[in-house]
Amino acid sequence: MTSIQTPLPRSPSVRPEITADLEARTGLDDAVLRELVHAFYDKVRQDPFLGPIFAARIDDWPPHLERMTAFWSSVALMTGRYHGAPVPKHVGLPIDWGHFERWLTLFRETAKEICTPAGAAHVIERAERIARSLNFAVEDAKGTGIPKLV
């Protein structure tokens, strides 16, 4: 006997409501995030400490900036636009915590210039978490003695 299974009804996504709430509370939207990403990476590209690392790896900036805008849209507004894996892109780079500190300095500065105070605080808090997480992954991959979680 063959049984025909009816697919379960899909639950409506609450993502648009979450995004709308975050936009209302922070003043962030995709246009602001695009401006933030472009202004930030303009600074990164000119930075004597970070610029050469990016220049050695990114030949075509427009697609990178679009990916980073989608990334920040997902991180800051929960839009789900970014589909990628940032850790493998950073593991193996010639970077350490000093690079992440400089990245954060430029990011904080740019966020405060572009975003509302609430929006800047929102993205800066997430950037700090991302920097710590990526630094941990980079250092762990180097085998620098950071204990592995079992």
N, C-alpha and C positions, 0 to 999 in steps of 0.2 A: 504494500500500500504506500503510495506516495503522498507526502504531506506538502502542501504549499504553505510556505511561511510568509506572513505579511510583515513587511519591514515595520519596525517600531517608529512611531512618529518622532520627528526631530524636535528637540526642545528648542524654543526660540532662544537665540543668543542674547545674553545680557551685555555683551561687549559694547554695542552702541550706547547703551545707557551709561556704562562706566566711562566711556570716552567722553560723552557729553558732560558728565559730572566733573571729570578731570579738567576739561576745557574751561568750564565755568569757574572752577575754583582756582585755576592757575593762570588763565589768560593765554594758555598755549593752544596752538592749533598747527596744522601741517605747514601753513605759510610761515609762522613764527619759527617753527623747528627748521624749516628749509633755510631761513635767514641765519639762524644760529649755526647750523652746520656749515654753510658757505663761509660765514665770517670766521668761524673757528678754524676751519682748515686753511683759509687764507693765512692766518697767523701761524699755524703749524708749518706750512710750506716755507714761510720766511724765517722760521726759528732756526738758529744755527745748531741747536742740540737735536731737535726732532726732525727738521726738514730733510736732512740727508737720508734718514732711515726711510721716510715715506718716498722720497725721490727715487731711491733704489728699487722700490717695489711697485710703485703706481705710475703707469705710463699714461693712462687715459682717465683723467680726473672726473669728467661728468658722470660716468657710471658709478664711480666710487662715491661721489657726493649723493647720488640718488639712493644708493644702498644705505649710506649713513643716515640720510633723512628718513628712510623707511625704518631703519634700526631705532632711531630716536622716537619716531612715531609709535613704534611698538613698546619701547621702554617707558616713555613718558605718558602716553595716552592709551596704552593697552589696545591699540588698533589691530595688532596681529599682521601688520604689513610686512614685517621682516621675516624672512625664512632663510636662516643661515646659521653657521657655527663659528662664532668669533674666536673661540679658544684655539682651534688648530691654525688659524691665520696668524696668531701671535706667538705660539710656541715655536721656539727655534730662532726667533728674532734676536739680534744683538742688543737686548734691552734689559734694564734692571729697574729697581724702584725709583731711581733718579729720573728715568724717562717718564714713568707714570706720574711722578710729582710735577714735572714740567707740564705734562699733558693736562693735569688737573688745574695747574695755575692758569694756563691759557683758557681752559674750558670755563673755569669760574669767572674769569675776567670777561669773557665773551658773553656768558649767560647773563651776567649783571648788566651788560650794555644793551642786550637785545630783548630780554624777557622782562615781564613784570617781576616785582620782588617775589611774589608767590611762585611764579613760574621758574625763576632762577633758583630758588631754594629747592624746588621739586626736581629739576634736572641735575642740579649739583649733587644732591643727596644720592641720586641714582648713579651719577658718574663716579662718585667716590666708591660706591659699592662695586661697580664694574671694574675700576682700577685695582682694587684690592683682590678681587676674584681673578682677574687676568694675571696680575703679578704672582699670585699664588700658583697658578697653572704654569706660568713661564718658569718660575723658580723650581717647582716640583719636577718639571721636565728636565731641568739642568742637573737634577740630583744634588741640590745644594743642602740637603739635610733637613728640609722641611718634612716633618713626619707625614707619612701617607695614612689616610683614614682607612681603617680595615672594615 
